[in-house]
Amino acid sequence: MPFPNADHAVISAEKIRDYLLNPSHPIGGSKAVWFASIGYTLGNWQDLADDLLQVAQTSEDFIAKSSPCGVKYEVSGALGCPGHRPGSVVSVWIVEENDPPRLITAYPG
């Protein structure tokens, strides 16, 4: 069973385009290099968003942690584009009050 309300999880386009796939971002830049190695670039950013949602909605490998902002879920899974090697990923989601789970970050797992 996936983490609670994973079927309502959301990802902002900016989180993918401006952070995870932006090689110029001071924190996300190294993540962009890794995601590119498994086939995700700005040209197919929606594929990464869709695949991260798929992992969140199907993976039973997650850890729940309390935080001052709500409950964080660290979800592990695998993803990758056709023609590229797959990669293990950890995606971090937060649930604040009555809001749906929202992607905070993702990184190689």
C-alpha positions, 0 to 999 in steps of 0.5 A: 500500500502506498503512503496515505493519499498518494493518489492525490499527490501533486507536482508543480511544473516549476519544481521539475523544470526550475529545480530538478532538471535545471543544471544551473540551479545551485542545489538542483544542478547535480540532480539535473545531471543525474536525471539526464543520465537516466533520460529526463531533460527539460525537453521531456520534463512532464515524463519525469513528473508523471513517473515520479507520481507513478512511483508515489502511487505504487511504491510501498517502500516509504518512510513517514517523518513528522516535521514542523510543516506536516508529515513528510514521506520519503518514497523509494522506487525506480524510474528511467526513460526507454533507452536509458538505464533505470535509476533508483530514486527517493522522492520526498512529499509533504502533507500540510494540514488538509492539502494533498501530498506535494513533491518537495524534492527527489534524488538518487536513491 
